[in-house]
Amino acid sequence: MAEGLRERKKRQTKQRISDIATGLFLERGFTAVTVAEIAEAADVSVNTVYNYFPAKEDLFLDRMDGITQRLARMIRGRDAGESAARAVLREIRGHVGAVSPAYGLMEGFADFMRVIEDAPTLKARLYHLQQEVRRATVEALREEAGTGPGDPMPFLVGGQIIWIQETVVEFVTDAMLAGRHPHEVSREALGLLDEVEELLGDAVLDYAVRDG
């Protein structure tokens, strides 16, 4: 359906508030900036800010909403004859090979992570997001493998699949914080993914193969 004028204005207002807040956080740090200052800079009321962003942390991490379902989407979208883990490896390789911002391969990512590192509440929110990723991934595996709640395999395989992504994210983050170039980091991350795949056993690599 086409976006109406009201919806478009709301989306644009939310994006403008988020962009202004992110700029202030990058410039001065998360804890040093107040919601009142963000509202003033965006020429809106404090209540308007909270209408769009229930918590201050949401202003900085609003673009991470889709991350919690990312691995679950990869699993559910796997090809015929492809397992859950191999689908995740293929998808992550695609992002890394394309030097995608989705995995931090972009200029400015180091500044973004430094803001998080200096803000305990942002780190706590990231931990919460990681737990949501785990729940969504295990749920997707249970559904796709057709297992019951007592079967431990979705939990065990899900942990390994999450480890794949976390390993890449941690490697990229450390490299970008060290001032490396995204394309250089991309090449090395692809090699790391090959090593990760070699470490995974058949029980993980062959789990939840899609029929066809």
Buried (B, 14 or more C-beta within 10 A) or exposed (E): EEEEEEEEEBEEBBEBBBEBBBEBBBEEEBBEBEBEBBBEBBEBEBEBBBBBBEEBBBBBBBEEEEBBBBBBEBBBEBEEEBBBBBBBBBBBBEBBBEBBBBBBBBEEBBEBBEBBEBBEBBEEBBEEBBEEBBEBBBBBBBBBBEBEEEEEBBBBBBEBBBBBBEBBBEBBBEBBBEEBEBEEBBEBBBEBBEEBBEEBEEEBBBBBBBEE
